[in-house]
Amino acid sequence: MLMNTPNQPRQETAKSPLLSLIDIQSAYFDILDHFFGQPFSQMKSAGATPYSLAEHLVSNTNLVRAFSAEGAEFFEVVREFWQKYSGPVNTQVRQLPGLKSFFGGDIFPSYASNIASGVGLYMDTILLPDPMLKLGDFWGRMDSRELLRLTAKHALNALQYREIALAEVHPPIVLIVPNHSLAEETYTQTLRVASEGDALQHASLLFDRQFVDMEDLSGFLSQMPTVDDVVRKVIRPDRLLFDTEWSASTEENIRRYVDETKSSLSTSIKSLPAGSIVGMAIAGRMMQAADALLGSSDNDSSPLIDAPTSWQYLLWKYEYDGADTSTSDTLAANAIAVNGSSEIGLLSNVPIQALVDLRREGALKELRSLLSKGIQEINEAPESSLTEVSKMVSSNLNRAFEDHERQLRDLSSSRRKFFGQDVSTWLATGAISIAAAKTGNITLAVLTSLLGTTIGAPSLKDVREKWKEMKGKARTLRHSPAGILFRHLKRK
């Protein structure tokens, strides 16, 4: 099918006694290379993108047929690999110094640019959840051609991170890490419970009416068969967000989303009322935000979002998490927008080897240290002083990034080198935001941990009851881990 013949059998690679992070990373990429090495080489030779090559692959009916027969084996290999090595990876990741950022808001970063090339000098370690684990959940539930397209696109994109993930830099700049599979019943139930309340609150604002539970909401949405029906019911269109880049009217955006959803998913989706499809978008986005928070909590890191739409839903989740506290000042951010909300000068599209060399030279070490310290202070701040701490962190970071921007401009204008590198072609405008919320909710990781101690898979009702019980026993307010939006906007 898509496979190269590896130098050694795949079974031996997966069973060798690997211990270090770099060895485990190497073995993971060997698996991807085993299945997708040949198309990856073709992609590099042709100067193509993961998207375009994936489209080319699915145009070959023989490949689609082969994937239908062999795809299950590939996903099983990935699952078995992480079952063996997730423990050592999680332990070593938690011990890494500096600021660790867990990518969320999508299956994997955009193939258009390597996220490390724009973030790797400002974050100590970027944790990328393995996209193959998530995609494996769709085996048997998605059309084989569409699943092959997604799998190939993300596998080819992931292989582009091999060099930076295997670079001998401490702490590592990028790591591929295991994340929970939706096939884990306990995890799926945890996400549903953690996100249902958010979805209900979001829908209540959107339609200006209260919903008792998800069944109540589903019944309400099912009574809107057409887009026009949805438009008539929407009271707060500012809460109906499909994509921040969609600038058309509310009606046009709803119609576009409904049409695109029906054309890309199964026949059963095509027959759903427009209201139900909009409800799927809300529920899916809220589960995505909860997934990002849980993944970051599992890895002792902060959620990293690079898509404005996903960032907005994370902010809304923070808002809803804090809605049951006694203060109306629940969101201690978009608490920090470095340099206000304006664009600042940042380094972007840094070549991988240059990035590795700069990190080895200690470039921007003080800035990363300050950012790491600020995030830690926000995460550890008590509810009573979260806003005050956020303002202090914001002030410190503003000064640091103003100095950084001035240095970059001076380097560019004077043609001087930055640790031996000419950075004039890497300058871009960008934005960094940090947000955290006051909340009475205990962390998702604690809930998952306790659920994991139960015998057998608990029912959804059991999970809800456990959630309520734990929330009731919580004596001190906690806040959600600080999330980071790091976005390069355009070239200067």
N, C-alpha and C positions, 0 to 999 in steps of 0.2 A: 504494500500500500504506500504509505508515506515514509517508510522506514529505511534507514541506513543499516548496514551490518556493523554492529559495534565490535570493538577490539576484543571484548570479552562478553560472555553471555549476560543478558540483563539480570538474570536471577542472581548471579554472583555479585554484581554491582550492588543490588539491593540488600544483600545479606552480609556484606563485609563489615567488620567491626569499626565503624567510623565514629569518631568522638568530637573532633573540632568542628567549629562552625564552617570553616572554609572547606573542609573535606565533605561535609554534608551538603553544602551548596554545590560543590563540584559533582557529587553523585546525582543531585536533583537535575542539574543541567544535562548530565549524561542521559537521563531518561528522556528528556525533551528532544535531545539530539538523536537519540535512537529512533524516535518516531518521526521527527520533523527536521532532521538535519539536512536531508537532501533539498527539500523546498526552501529551507533557510539559505543554503548556499546559492540556490538559483535566485532568490530574492536579492541577496547582496550583489551578485554578479550583474543583475539586470538593473540595479538601482531602484527596485520596486519597493512598495510599502507592504506591511503585513496585511492591510486591507485589500489592496489590489491583487496580491498573490492568493489570498484566501478566496477571493471572487473567481480567480482563474481555476483554482483547485476544484471548487464545487461545480464548475461547468463541465467537468469530466465525470460522466456517469459511472465509469468503472471505479473511480476513486470513491465516489459516494457509496457505491455498492460495497466496496471493500471496507469502508468505515462502518457501514451498517453491520458488517460481520465481525469486525475486529475492534471496534471502538470500545466495547465493554472491557476488553482486556487492558487497553491503555488506561482507562480510568481506574481499574482495579489495581494496576501497578502503582499508580500515584497514591491511591488510598493506603495500600500496604506500606509504601515507603514512609509516609508521614505517621502511620500508626507506630512504626518502629522508632522514628527519629524526632517526633514532635516533643517528647519529654526533654531530651538533651538540648534541642534548639531553644525551647521556652526557658529552660534554666539558664543557659548561657546568655540569652537576650536580656533577661532581667538583670544580669550582673554587669552588663555593658555600661560604661560611664557616659555622661552627657545626655543630650536631648534625643530621645527616640520618638519618631513620628510614624504612626501606623496609617497607611493609606486607606481611605474609605470613600464612600460615595459612588463607587462604580466597581466593576469586576476587577479592573486593572487600569493603570494610567493610560492616557491616550498614546497611540502609536506615533502621533505626529512629532513628538519630541521626547527624549529621554528625561524623565522627571528629575533625575540626579543631576543633569547638566544645568538645571536652573535652581535646584534646591540643595544640592550636595555640599555647597560651601557655607550654607546657613543652618543646616540641620546636621547633627552628628551622625545619626543613623536613620535611614528611611526603610521602614519595614513594609514590604509588599506582599500581601496575602496571595498565596498561590491560586491563580485563576482556574487551574484545572480541577481543583477540589469543588469549586462552585459549579462549574460546567458539568461535572460528573453527575450532579444531582438531576440534570435534565435528561439523562440517558433514559430512553423509553418513554419520555413524556414530550419530546420535541421532535419535529421532523428531522430526519437524519441529515438532510442537506443543510438545513439551517444550523444544526448543532455542529456539523463539520466546519462550516464557515466561521462560527464563533470560536471553536476550538483552535482552528488553524491560525486565525487572526491573533488570538491571545498567546498561543504557544510561540509563534514567530516573534511577537513583540517581546515576550519574556526572554527569549534567547538573545535579544539585543542587550540585555542586562548582565549577560554572563561575565563579560570582562570586568565590569565595575564591581560585581558581587564577589568575584574571586581575587580582586586586588588586595595585596597584603598591606592593609592600612588598619590601624587600630585607633578608635573603634571603626568597624567596617562602615563604608558609606551606604551600601545597599545590602539588604538581605531578603531573600524569598522565605517567607515563613508560612507555616500551616495555619489555616483558619478553620473555624468550625464548618462542617458540611451540613447543609440543610437536611441531609439524610439522617442526621442525629435527632431523634425525636425530641429528646429533652431540650436540646438547643433551639429547635424550631418552636417548641411551645414557649420557651423563655422569651424569644423574640416576639412572638405573637402577644403574649401577655404584656410585655414591656412597651409594645408599640400600639396596642389597641386603644389604650387611654388617650394617647397622643392623637390617633386618628379620629376618635370621637370628639375631642376638643377642637381639632382642626375643622371637622365637618360642622360642628356647632357654630363656629364663627362664620364659616363659609355660607351656611344656609340660615343663620340666625334662628336656630331652634335647638333644643336639647334632645340628645339621644340617650336612651337608657343603656343600651349595649349595642354590640355590633349587629345583632339580629335586627334590632330596631332600625339602625342605619341602613342595613342592606334592604330592608323592606321599603324604606323611604326612597332609596336610589332606584329600585326596580320599577318604581312608578313613573320614571322618566324615560320613555322609550326613545325619544329623539333628542337631538342636540338643542332644538328650540325649547324643549321641556326643561332641560338643564339650565339654559340661559335664564328662563323666567324665574327659576327657583334661587339662583345665585344672588346673595345679598352683599357679600364681600368679595368682589372679583379679585382684590389684591391678594387673597389667600388661595387663588386658583392658579398655581404656577406649574407649568409643564417644562418650560425652558426659558431661562432669562434672556435668550437671544430672540425669542419669538415676540415681535413687537406689534402684531396685529390685534384686532379687537378680541374681546372675550369670546364671542361667538365663533370667530374664525379660528382661534386657538383651540377651542374645544373640538370643533369639527375636524381640524387637522389631527389632533391627538387620537380621536375616536377612529378616524379613517386609517391612520397609520397602524394603530393597534390591531384593528380587524384584519388588515392586510398581511400582518407579519406573524400572527399567532394562529392557534388551532381553530377548527370549524366551530367548536363549542363557544369560543369567544365571539365569533362573528355574529352569533344570534343574541348576544347579551344586549340589554337596553343601554343606551348611551350613559345614563346615570350610573349604572353598575360599573362601566368601564372607567368613568371618572373616579369612582370610589376605589377601584383597583389601583389607580395611580396614586391616590392619597395613602392608602394602606402600604403600598410598596415602598414609597418614599420614606414613610415613618419607620418601616422595618429596616430600611437601608441605613437610616441614621442610628437606630439602635444597634445595628450590626457593627457600625464603625466605632461606637462607644464601647461595645463589649470587646471587640478585637483589640482596641487600644488598652483597655483595662487588663485583658489577659496578658498583654505583652509589656505592662508597666510603662506605657507610652502615652502620647497625646495623639488624638485623631488629626490626620492631615488631609485636608480637602483642597483640590485644585480646580473644582468646577463650581461656579457661582450658584447654580441651581441647587446642587447638593448641599452647599454651604448654607443657603437660606433655609432649607428644611432642617438642618442641624440646629440652626438658631431657633427655629420654631419649636423643635423638640426641647431645647433648653428652656424656652419660655413655658411650655406646657409642664415640664418637670417641676418648675418652680411655682406653678399656679396655686398650689395648696399651702404655701407658706403664708406667714402673717404680714408680710410686707409686699407692697405693690412693685417695689424695685427688684424684680426677680432676675433680670438679666444684667449681669455685671459685664456687659460689653455689647455687642460688637465692641466690647469693652475697650479694646485696644485696637486702634487702627494706626499702625506705625506711620509717623509723619502726618497725623490727622487722618483724613480719608483720601488724601491726595496721592498721586503717583510719585514714586521715588525711583532713583537710579539703582539698579541691581545688576548683578552678573547673571547672564543667561546663555544657554547653548554653549557652555564650556565643553570643549572636547574631552573625552573620557580620560585620555592619558594626561592632559593638562590638569584636569580635576584631581587625579590621583597624585600628581607631582605637587600641586598646591597644598593638598591635605597633608602630605608628608612633610612639607616645609612649615606647617603650622599656620597657614594663611587663614585669617579671620577666626582664629582660635578664641580670641577674647570676645568677639561678637557672639560666637556660638555659646560661649560660657555664660554671657550675660542673658541671652535668650533662654538658655536652659534654666538658669537660676530664677528668671522671672516666671516661667511656666510652673516651676516647682513651688514658688511662693503662692501663686494663684491656686494651685491644686491643694495646698496645705492650709490655706487661709480659712479661719472659721467663718461661718455665715455672717456673723456680726460685722466683720471687717473686710469682706470680700471686695466690696466696691472700693474701699480705701486702698487696699493692696493693689487692685487693678490699676488705679490711677497712678500709684507710685511706679509700678512696673511700666506703665505706658510712658511716663515721663522719662524714665531711664532709657527705654528702648528708642524713644523718639530722638534723644540726644545722640545715642550711639549710631543710629541709622542716618541721621543728618551728617555726622562726621564721616561715615562710610561713603555717602553720596558725594560729599565734597572731595574726598580722596579719589574716588573713581573719576570725577570730572577733571581733577588736576592731572591724574595720570594720562587721561585721554588727550588733554590739550597740550601737555608737555612732551608726549610721546615717551615718557619714562616707563620702565618695566615694573610689573607687580610680581615680586618674588621670581624675577626672571622671565615673566610672561607678558606679552603684549595683550592687554585686555580691551583695547579700543574697539575691536569688532564684536565683543561680547556684551557691550552695554545695552540694557533694555530698560523700559519703564515697567514698574510692577507695583503690586500692592500686597501688604501682609496685614492680616487681621487676626486677632486672638479673642476668643469668646469663652466665657464660663458662666454657669447659671447656679443660683442658689436653689436648692431642691431638698425636699423632705424624703425623696426616694433613696433607698439604699442602692448600692451599685449593682449592676446586672451581674457582675462576676460573682458576687456573694450569693445571689439567688441561684445561679447556675451551679455553683459549688455545692450548695445544700441540696439542690434537686438531684445532683449526681450521687448523693449518698443514699438515695432511696432505692428500694429493691424493685427492679423492673422499671418500665417506662410509666411515669405518672400520667393520669388523664389531664386534659386541659383544665378541667374543674379543680383538680388537686393543685395544679400549678397556681391558678388564680387565688385559691385559698391560702396557699403558702406565702404568696406575694403579699396578700393583705395582712397575714399574721406577722410577717417580718417587718412590714412598714409600721404596724401598730406598736411593735416593740422597740422601734428605733427611737432613742431618746435625744440624740443630737442630730441636727441638720447636716447634711452632706451637700456637696455640690458636684456637678458633672465635671469630669476632667476637661481641662482647657483644650479647646479645639483651635487649629491653626488653618487659616486660608492663606495660601502662598501662590500668587498668580502673576505671571508675566503677561503683560498686556499687549505690547507691540514693540517693535524695534525702534530705536532712536534714529 
